[in-house]
Amino acid sequence: QVQLVESGGGMVQAGGSLRLSCAASGRIFRSYAMAWFRQAPGKEREFVATTNWSGSTTYYADSLKGRFTISRDNAKNTVYLQMNSLEPEDTAVYYCAADPDLHRTPSAYDYWGQGTQVTVSS
């Protein structure tokens, strides 16, 4: 069992930065791939980024490459999402997710956090 708790969301002006954190409980975190998704009002949940158990492999949504960076610290059981040059279109609830394998589709993930709101004002 993996329990996930996101933090770090908030309100920021366009062009600003935020770093989201996702703290995981459970010893199996260190063997799990981790991912970030986001969901804006009225839209489907969409893939943001994912990293394998060691952090050596990462994938990003094409539209976010270069602005967002996923990383993890297995000693702290935490995965991060550094978001730079934020745009109003990045406004959404951001969720972290865990699974033994790397995926880009939400339905593939068994474990989810409760989400953290990110609001970017213009």
TIDRENKOL-711769 format. One record per atom (N, C-alpha, C, O, CB): z, x, y; residue in one letter; atom name; residue number from 0. Coordinates in steps of 0.2 Angstrom, whole numbers. Glycine has a CB too. Example, Ala and Ser with C-alpha at 12.3 -4.5 7.8 and 13.67 -1.06 7.14 Angstrom:
2
REC    zz    xx    yy rest atom  nr
REC    39    66   -28    a    N   0
REC    39    62   -22    a   CA   0
REC    39    66   -16    a    C   0
REC    42    71   -17    a    O   0
REC    45    57   -22    a   CB   0
REC    35    64   -11    s    N   1
REC    36    68    -5    s   CA   1
REC    39    64     0    s    C   1
REC    40    67     6    s    O   1
REC    29    70    -3    s   CB   1
REM end
This chain:
122
REC    zz    xx    yy rest atom  nr
REC     0     4    -6    q    N   0
REC     0     0     0    q   CA   0
REC     0     4     6    q    C   0
REC     4     9     7    q    O   0
REC     6    -5     0    q   CB   0
REC    -4     3    11    v    N   1
REC    -5     6    17    v   CA   1
REC    -4     1    23    v    C   1
REC    -7    -4    23    v    O   1
REC   -12    10    18    v   CB   1
REC     1     3    27    q    N   2
REC     2    -1    33    q   CA   2
REC     0     3    39    q    C   2
REC     2     8    40    q    O   2
REC    10    -4    34    q   CB   2
REC    -4    -1    44    l    N   3
REC    -7     2    50    l   CA   3
REC    -4    -1    56    l    C   3
REC    -4    -7    57    l    O   3
REC   -14     2    49    l   CB   3
REC    -3     3    61    v    N   4
REC     0     1    68    v   CA   4
REC    -4     5    73    v    C   4
REC    -3    11    74    v    O   4
REC     7     2    68    v   CB   4
REC    -8     1    77    e    N   5
REC   -12     4    82    e   CA   5
REC    -8     4    89    e    C   5
REC    -3     0    90    e    O   5
REC   -18     0    83    e   CB   5
REC    -9     9    93    s    N   6
REC    -6     9   100    s   CA   6
REC   -11    13   104    s    C   6
REC   -16    16   102    s    O   6
REC     1    13    99    s   CB   6
REC    -9    12   111    g    N   7
REC   -13    16   116    g   CA   7
REC   -18    12   120    g    C   7
REC   -21    15   124    g    O   7
REC   -17    22   112    g   CB   7
REC   -19     6   118    g    N   8
REC   -23     2   122    g   CA   8
REC   -21     0   129    g    C   8
REC   -15     2   130    g    O   8
REC   -25    -5   118    g   CB   8
REC   -25    -3   133    g    N   9
REC   -23    -4   140    g   CA   9
REC   -29    -6   144    g    C   9
REC   -34    -7   142    g    O   9
REC   -19     1   143    g   CB   9
REC   -27    -6   150    m    N  10
REC   -33    -7   155    m   CA  10
REC   -34    -1   159    m    C  10
REC   -30     3   161    m    O  10
REC   -30   -13   160    m   CB  10
REC   -41     0   160    v    N  11
REC   -43     6   163    v   CA  11
REC   -50     5   167    v    C  11
REC   -53     0   165    v    O  11
REC   -45    12   158    v   CB  11
REC   -51     9   172    q    N  12
REC   -57     8   176    q   CA  12
REC   -63    11   173    q    C  12
REC   -62    15   169    q    O  12
REC   -56    10   183    q   CB  12
REC   -69     8   174    a    N  13
REC   -75    11   171    a   CA  13
REC   -75    19   173    a    C  13
REC   -74    21   179    a    O  13
REC   -81     7   174    a   CB  13
REC   -77    23   168    g    N  14
REC   -77    30   169    g   CA  14
REC   -71    33   166    g    C  14
REC   -71    39   166    g    O  14
REC   -79    32   176    g   CB  14
REC   -66    29   165    g    N  15
REC   -59    32   163    g   CA  15
REC   -59    34   156    g    C  15
REC   -64    33   152    g    O  15
REC   -54    28   165    g   CB  15
REC   -53    36   153    s    N  16
REC   -52    38   146    s   CA  16
REC   -46    35   143    s    C  16
REC   -41    33   147    s    O  16
REC   -52    45   145    s   CB  16
REC   -46    34   137    l    N  17
REC   -40    31   133    l   CA  17
REC   -40    35   127    l    C  17
REC   -46    36   124    l    O  17
REC   -40    24   133    l   CB  17
REC   -34    36   124    r    N  18
REC   -34    38   117    r   CA  18
REC   -30    33   113    r    C  18
REC   -24    32   114    r    O  18
REC   -31    45   117    r   CB  18
REC   -33    30   108    l    N  19
REC   -29    26   103    l   CA  19
REC   -26    30    98    l    C  19
REC   -29    35    95    l    O  19
REC   -34    20   101    l   CB  19
REC   -21    27    95    s    N  20
REC   -18    30    89    s   CA  20
REC   -17    25    84    s    C  20
REC   -16    19    86    s    O  20
REC   -11    33    91    s   CB  20
REC   -17    27    78    c    N  21
REC   -16    22    72    c   CA  21
REC   -11    26    67    c    C  21
REC   -13    31    64    c    O  21
REC   -22    20    69    c   CB  21
REC    -5    24    67    a    N  22
REC     0    27    63    a   CA  22
REC     0    23    56    a    C  22
REC     0    17    56    a    O  22
REC     7    27    66    a   CB  22
REC     0    27    51    a    N  23
REC     0    24    44    a   CA  23
REC     6    25    40    a    C  23
REC     9    31    41    a    O  23
REC    -6    26    40    a   CB  23
REC     9    21    37    s    N  24
REC    14    22    32    s   CA  24
REC    11    22    25    s    C  24
REC     6    20    23    s    O  24
REC    19    16    32    s   CB  24
REC    15    26    21    g    N  25
REC    12    26    14    g   CA  25
REC    10    33    12    g    C  25
REC     6    36    16    g    O  25
REC     7    21    12    g   CB  25
REC    12    36     7    r    N  26
REC    10    43     5    r   CA  26
REC     2    43     4    r    C  26
REC    -1    49     4    r    O  26
REC    13    45    -1    r   CB  26
REC    -1    38     2    i    N  27
REC    -8    38     0    i   CA  27
REC   -13    39     6    i    C  27
REC   -19    40     6    i    O  27
REC   -10    32    -4    i   CB  27
REC   -10    39    13    f    N  28
REC   -14    39    19    f   CA  28
REC   -18    46    18    f    C  28
REC   -24    45    20    f    O  28
REC   -10    39    25    f   CB  28
REC   -15    51    16    r    N  29
REC   -19    57    16    r   CA  29
REC   -25    58    12    r    C  29
REC   -29    62    12    r    O  29
REC   -14    63    14    r   CB  29
REC   -26    53     7    s    N  30
REC   -31    53     3    s   CA  30
REC   -36    48     5    s    C  30
REC   -41    47     1    s    O  30
REC   -29    52    -4    s   CB  30
REC   -35    44    10    y    N  31
REC   -39    38    12    y   CA  31
REC   -44    40    18    y    C  31
REC   -42    44    22    y    O  31
REC   -35    32    14    y   CB  31
REC   -50    37    18    a    N  32
REC   -54    37    24    a   CA  32
REC   -51    32    29    a    C  32
REC   -48    27    27    a    O  32
REC   -62    35    22    a   CB  32
REC   -52    34    35    m    N  33
REC   -50    30    40    m   CA  33
REC   -55    28    45    m    C  33
REC   -60    32    46    m    O  33
REC   -44    33    44    m   CB  33
REC   -55    22    48    a    N  34
REC   -60    20    52    a   CA  34
REC   -58    16    58    a    C  34
REC   -52    13    58    a    O  34
REC   -65    15    49    a   CB  34
REC   -62    16    64    w    N  35
REC   -60    11    69    w   CA  35
REC   -66     6    70    w    C  35
REC   -72     8    69    w    O  35
REC   -60    15    76    w   CB  35
REC   -64     0    71    f    N  36
REC   -69    -5    73    f   CA  36
REC   -66    -9    79    f    C  36
REC   -61    -7    82    f    O  36
REC   -69   -11    67    f   CB  36
REC   -71   -13    82    r    N  37
REC   -69   -16    88    r   CA  37
REC   -72   -23    88    r    C  37
REC   -77   -24    85    r    O  37
REC   -71   -13    94    r   CB  37
REC   -69   -28    91    q    N  38
REC   -71   -35    92    q   CA  38
REC   -70   -37    98    q    C  38
REC   -65   -38   101    q    O  38
REC   -68   -39    86    q   CB  38
REC   -76   -39   102    a    N  39
REC   -76   -42   108    a   CA  39
REC   -75   -50   107    a    C  39
REC   -78   -52   102    a    O  39
REC   -82   -40   113    a   CB  39
REC   -73   -53   112    p    N  40
REC   -73   -61   112    p   CA  40
REC   -80   -64   110    p    C  40
REC   -85   -62   114    p    O  40
REC   -70   -64   119    p   CB  40
REC   -80   -68   105    g    N  41
REC   -86   -71   104    g   CA  41
REC   -91   -67   100    g    C  41
REC   -97   -69    98    g    O  41
REC   -89   -74   110    g   CB  41
REC   -89   -61    98    k    N  42
REC   -93   -57    94    k   CA  42
REC   -90   -55    88    k    C  42
REC   -84   -55    86    k    O  42
REC   -95   -50    98    k   CB  42
REC   -95   -52    83    e    N  43
REC   -92   -50    77    e   CA  43
REC   -89   -43    77    e    C  43
REC   -90   -39    82    e    O  43
REC   -98   -50    72    e   CB  43
REC   -85   -42    72    r    N  44
REC   -82   -35    72    r   CA  44
REC   -87   -30    71    r    C  44
REC   -91   -31    66    r    O  44
REC   -76   -35    67    r   CB  44
REC   -87   -25    75    e    N  45
REC   -92   -19    74    e   CA  45
REC   -89   -13    73    e    C  45
REC   -83   -11    75    e    O  45
REC   -96   -19    80    e   CB  45
REC   -93    -9    69    f    N  46
REC   -91    -2    67    f   CA  46
REC   -91     3    73    f    C  46
REC   -95     2    78    f    O  46
REC   -95     1    62    f   CB  46
REC   -86     7    74    v    N  47
REC   -85    12    79    v   CA  47
REC   -86    19    77    v    C  47
REC   -90    23    79    v    O  47
REC   -78    11    83    v   CB  47
REC   -81    21    72    a    N  48
REC   -81    27    69    a   CA  48
REC   -77    28    63    a    C  48
REC   -73    23    62    a    O  48
REC   -78    33    74    a   CB  48
REC   -79    33    59    t    N  49
REC   -75    34    53    t   CA  49
REC   -74    41    51    t    C  49
REC   -78    45    53    t    O  49
REC   -78    30    47    t   CB  49
REC   -69    43    47    t    N  50
REC   -68    50    45    t   CA  50
REC   -65    50    38    t    C  50
REC   -62    45    36    t    O  50
REC   -63    53    50    t   CB  50
REC   -67    55    34    n    N  51
REC   -65    55    28    n   CA  51
REC   -58    58    27    n    C  51
REC   -54    59    33    n    O  51
REC   -69    60    24    n   CB  51
REC   -55    59    21    w    N  52
REC   -48    60    21    w   CA  52
REC   -46    67    24    w    C  52
REC   -40    67    27    w    O  52
REC   -46    61    13    w   CB  52
REC   -50    71    25    s    N  53
REC   -48    78    28    s   CA  53
REC   -50    79    35    s    C  53
REC   -48    83    38    s    O  53
REC   -51    84    24    s   CB  53
REC   -54    74    37    g    N  54
REC   -57    74    44    g   CA  54
REC   -63    79    44    g    C  54
REC   -66    80    50    g    O  54
REC   -52    77    48    g   CB  54
REC   -66    81    39    s    N  55
REC   -71    86    39    s   CA  55
REC   -78    82    40    s    C  55
REC   -83    85    42    s    O  55
REC   -72    90    33    s   CB  55
REC   -78    76    38    t    N  56
REC   -84    71    39    t   CA  56
REC   -83    66    44    t    C  56
REC   -78    62    43    t    O  56
REC   -86    69    32    t   CB  56
REC   -87    65    48    t    N  57
REC   -86    59    53    t   CA  57
REC   -93    56    54    t    C  57
REC   -98    59    54    t    O  57
REC   -83    61    60    t   CB  57
REC   -92    49    55    y    N  58
REC   -98    45    57    y   CA  58
REC   -97    41    63    y    C  58
REC   -91    38    64    y    O  58
REC  -101    41    51    y   CB  58
REC  -102    40    67    y    N  59
REC  -101    36    73    y   CA  59
REC  -106    30    74    y    C  59
REC  -112    31    71    y    O  59
REC  -101    40    79    y   CB  59
REC  -105    25    77    a    N  60
REC  -110    20    79    a   CA  60
REC  -114    24    84    a    C  60
REC  -112    28    88    a    O  60
REC  -107    14    82    a   CB  60
REC  -121    23    83    d    N  61
REC  -126    27    87    d   CA  61
REC  -125    26    94    d    C  61
REC  -125    31    98    d    O  61
REC  -133    25    85    d   CB  61
REC  -123    20    96    s    N  62
REC  -122    19   103    s   CA  62
REC  -116    22   107    s    C  62
REC  -116    22   113    s    O  62
REC  -122    11   104    s   CB  62
REC  -112    24   102    l    N  63
REC  -105    27   105    l   CA  63
REC  -105    35   104    l    C  63
REC  -100    38   107    l    O  63
REC  -100    24   102    l   CB  63
REC  -110    38   101    k    N  64
REC  -110    45   100    k   CA  64
REC  -110    49   106    k    C  64
REC  -113    47   111    k    O  64
REC  -116    47    96    k   CB  64
REC  -105    54   107    g    N  65
REC  -105    58   113    g   CA  65
REC   -99    55   117    g    C  65
REC   -97    59   122    g    O  65
REC  -111    58   116    g   CB  65
REC   -97    49   117    r    N  66
REC   -92    46   121    r   CA  66
REC   -85    46   117    r    C  66
REC   -80    47   120    r    O  66
REC   -94    40   124    r   CB  66
REC   -86    44   111    f    N  67
REC   -80    43   107    f   CA  67
REC   -79    48   102    f    C  67
REC   -84    51    99    f    O  67
REC   -80    36   103    f   CB  67
REC   -73    50   100    t    N  68
REC   -71    55    95    t   CA  68
REC   -66    53    91    t    C  68
REC   -60    51    93    t    O  68
REC   -70    62    98    t   CB  68
REC   -67    53    84    i    N  69
REC   -62    51    79    i   CA  69
REC   -59    57    77    i    C  69
REC   -62    62    75    i    O  69
REC   -64    46    74    i   CB  69
REC   -52    57    76    s    N  70
REC   -49    63    73    s   CA  70
REC   -43    61    69    s    C  70
REC   -41    55    70    s    O  70
REC   -47    69    78    s   CB  70
REC   -40    65    65    r    N  71
REC   -34    63    61    r   CA  71
REC   -29    69    60    r    C  71
REC   -31    75    60    r    O  71
REC   -36    60    54    r   CB  71
REC   -23    67    60    d    N  72
REC   -18    72    59    d   CA  72
REC   -14    70    53    d    C  72
REC    -9    66    53    d    O  72
REC   -13    73    65    d   CB  72
REC   -15    73    47    n    N  73
REC   -12    70    41    n   CA  73
REC    -5    72    40    n    C  73
REC    -1    69    37    n    O  73
REC   -16    73    35    n   CB  73
REC    -3    77    44    a    N  74
REC     4    79    44    a   CA  74
REC     8    73    48    a    C  74
REC    14    72    46    a    O  74
REC     6    85    47    a   CB  74
REC     5    70    52    k    N  75
REC     8    64    56    k   CA  75
REC     6    57    53    k    C  75
REC     8    52    56    k    O  75
REC     7    65    63    k   CB  75
REC     2    57    48    n    N  76
REC    -1    51    46    n   CA  76
REC    -4    47    51    n    C  76
REC    -3    41    52    n    O  76
REC     5    47    42    n   CB  76
REC    -8    50    55    t    N  77
REC   -10    46    61    t   CA  77
REC   -18    48    62    t    C  77
REC   -20    54    61    t    O  77
REC    -6    48    68    t   CB  77
REC   -22    43    64    v    N  78
REC   -29    44    66    v   CA  78
REC   -29    42    73    v    C  78
REC   -26    37    76    v    O  78
REC   -33    40    61    v   CB  78
REC   -34    45    77    y    N  79
REC   -35    44    84    y   CA  79
REC   -42    42    85    y    C  79
REC   -46    44    82    y    O  79
REC   -33    51    88    y   CB  79
REC   -43    39    91    l    N  80
REC   -49    38    94    l   CA  80
REC   -49    40   101    l    C  80
REC   -46    36   105    l    O  80
REC   -51    30    93    l   CB  80
REC   -52    45   103    q    N  81
REC   -53    47   110    q   CA  81
REC   -59    44   113    q    C  81
REC   -64    45   110    q    O  81
REC   -53    55   111    q   CB  81
REC   -58    40   118    m    N  82
REC   -63    36   121    m   CA  82
REC   -64    39   129    m    C  82
REC   -59    38   133    m    O  82
REC   -62    29   121    m   CB  82
REC   -70    41   130    n    N  83
REC   -71    44   137    n   CA  83
REC   -77    40   140    n    C  83
REC   -81    37   137    n    O  83
REC   -73    52   136    n   CB  83
REC   -78    41   146    s    N  84
REC   -83    37   150    s   CA  84
REC   -83    30   148    s    C  84
REC   -89    27   147    s    O  84
REC   -90    41   149    s   CB  84
REC   -78    27   148    l    N  85
REC   -77    20   146    l   CA  85
REC   -81    15   151    l    C  85
REC   -82    16   157    l    O  85
REC   -70    17   146    l   CB  85
REC   -84    10   148    e    N  86
REC   -89     5   151    e   CA  86
REC   -86    -2   150    e    C  86
REC   -82    -3   145    e    O  86
REC   -96     6   149    e   CB  86
REC   -87    -6   155    p    N  87
REC   -85   -13   154    p   CA  87
REC   -87   -16   147    p    C  87
REC   -83   -20   144    p    O  87
REC   -87   -18   159    p   CB  87
REC   -92   -14   144    e    N  88
REC   -95   -16   138    e   CA  88
REC   -90   -14   132    e    C  88
REC   -91   -16   126    e    O  88
REC  -102   -14   137    e   CB  88
REC   -86    -9   133    d    N  89
REC   -81    -7   128    d   CA  89
REC   -75   -11   128    d    C  89
REC   -71   -10   123    d    O  89
REC   -79     1   130    d   CB  89
REC   -74   -16   132    t    N  90
REC   -69   -20   132    t   CA  90
REC   -69   -24   125    t    C  90
REC   -74   -27   123    t    O  90
REC   -69   -25   137    t   CB  90
REC   -63   -24   121    a    N  91
REC   -63   -27   115    a   CA  91
REC   -56   -26   112    a    C  91
REC   -52   -22   115    a    O  91
REC   -68   -24   110    a   CB  91
REC   -54   -29   106    v    N  92
REC   -48   -27   103    v   CA  92
REC   -51   -22    97    v    C  92
REC   -55   -23    94    v    O  92
REC   -45   -33    99    v   CB  92
REC   -47   -16    97    y    N  93
REC   -49   -11    93    y   CA  93
REC   -44   -11    87    y    C  93
REC   -38   -11    88    y    O  93
REC   -48    -4    97    y   CB  93
REC   -47   -10    81    y    N  94
REC   -43   -10    75    y   CA  94
REC   -44    -4    71    y    C  94
REC   -50    -1    71    y    O  94
REC   -45   -16    71    y   CB  94
REC   -39    -2    68    c    N  95
REC   -40     4    63    c   CA  95
REC   -40     1    56    c    C  95
REC   -37    -4    55    c    O  95
REC   -35     9    64    c   CB  95
REC   -43     4    51    a    N  96
REC   -44     2    44    a   CA  96
REC   -44     8    40    a    C  96
REC   -45    13    41    a    O  96
REC   -50    -2    43    a   CB  96
REC   -41     7    33    a    N  97
REC   -41    12    28    a   CA  97
REC   -44    10    22    a    C  97
REC   -43     4    20    a    O  97
REC   -33    14    27    a   CB  97
REC   -47    14    18    d    N  98
REC   -50    13    12    d   CA  98
REC   -51    20     8    d    C  98
REC   -52    25    12    d    O  98
REC   -57     9    12    d   CB  98
REC   -51    20     2    p    N  99
REC   -52    26    -2    p   CA  99
REC   -59    30     0    p    C  99
REC   -59    36     0    p    O  99
REC   -51    26    -9    p   CB  99
REC   -64    26     2    d    N 100
REC   -70    29     3    d   CA 100
REC   -73    27    10    d    C 100
REC   -70    23    13    d    O 100
REC   -75    26    -2    d   CB 100
REC   -78    31    12    l    N 101
REC   -80    30    19    l   CA 101
REC   -85    24    19    l    C 101
REC   -89    23    14    l    O 101
REC   -84    36    21    l   CB 101
REC   -84    19    24    h    N 102
REC   -89    14    24    h   CA 102
REC   -90    12    32    h    C 102
REC   -86    15    36    h    O 102
REC   -85     7    21    h   CB 102
REC   -95     9    33    r    N 103
REC   -96     6    40    r   CA 103
REC   -96    -1    41    r    C 103
REC   -97    -4    46    r    O 103
REC  -103     9    42    r   CB 103
REC   -95    -5    35    t    N 104
REC   -94   -12    36    t   CA 104
REC   -87   -14    35    t    C 104
REC   -83   -12    31    t    O 104
REC   -99   -15    30    t   CB 104
REC   -85   -19    39    p    N 105
REC   -78   -21    39    p   CA 105
REC   -76   -24    32    p    C 105
REC   -70   -23    30    p    O 105
REC   -77   -27    45    p   CB 105
REC   -80   -27    29    s    N 106
REC   -78   -31    23    s   CA 106
REC   -76   -26    17    s    C 106
REC   -73   -28    12    s    O 106
REC   -84   -35    20    s   CB 106
REC   -78   -19    18    a    N 107
REC   -77   -14    13    a   CA 107
REC   -69   -12    14    a    C 107
REC   -67    -9     9    a    O 107
REC   -81    -9    14    a   CB 107
REC   -66   -13    19    y    N 108
REC   -59   -11    20    y   CA 108
REC   -54   -16    18    y    C 108
REC   -54   -22    20    y    O 108
REC   -58    -9    28    y   CB 108
REC   -49   -13    14    d    N 109
REC   -44   -17    12    d   CA 109
REC   -38   -18    17    d    C 109
REC   -34   -22    17    d    O 109
REC   -41   -15     5    d   CB 109
REC   -37   -12    21    y    N 110
REC   -31   -12    25    y   CA 110
REC   -33   -12    32    y    C 110
REC   -37    -8    34    y    O 110
REC   -27    -6    23    y   CB 110
REC   -29   -16    36    w    N 111
REC   -31   -16    43    w   CA 111
REC   -24   -16    47    w    C 111
REC   -19   -19    45    w    O 111
REC   -35   -23    45    w   CB 111
REC   -25   -14    53    g    N 112
REC   -19   -14    58    g   CA 112
REC   -20   -21    62    g    C 112
REC   -25   -25    61    g    O 112
REC   -19    -8    63    g   CB 112
REC   -15   -22    66    q    N 113
REC   -15   -28    70    q   CA 113
REC   -20   -28    76    q    C 113
REC   -21   -33    79    q    O 113
REC    -8   -30    72    q   CB 113
REC   -22   -22    78    g    N 114
REC   -27   -22    84    g   CA 114
REC   -23   -20    90    g    C 114
REC   -17   -21    91    g    O 114
REC   -31   -28    85    g   CB 114
REC   -27   -17    95    t    N 115
REC   -24   -15   101    t   CA 115
REC   -30   -17   107    t    C 115
REC   -35   -15   106    t    O 115
REC   -22    -8   102    t   CB 115
REC   -28   -20   112    q    N 116
REC   -33   -22   117    q   CA 116
REC   -35   -17   122    q    C 116
REC   -30   -13   124    q    O 116
REC   -30   -28   121    q   CB 116
REC   -41   -16   123    v    N 117
REC   -44   -11   128    v   CA 117
REC   -48   -15   133    v    C 117
REC   -52   -19   131    v    O 117
REC   -48    -6   124    v   CB 117
REC   -46   -15   139    t    N 118
REC   -50   -18   144    t   CA 118
REC   -52   -13   149    t    C 118
REC   -48    -9   152    t    O 118
REC   -45   -24   147    t   CB 118
REC   -59   -13   150    v    N 119
REC   -62    -9   155    v   CA 119
REC   -64   -13   161    v    C 119
REC   -69   -17   160    v    O 119
REC   -68    -4   152    v   CB 119
REC   -62   -11   167    s    N 120
REC   -64   -15   173    s   CA 120
REC   -69   -11   177    s    C 120
REC   -69    -5   177    s    O 120
REC   -58   -16   177    s   CB 120
REC   -74   -15   180    s    N 121
REC   -79   -12   184    s   CA 121
REC   -77   -10   191    s    C 121
REC   -81    -8   194    s    O 121
REC   -85   -16   183    s   CB 121
REM end
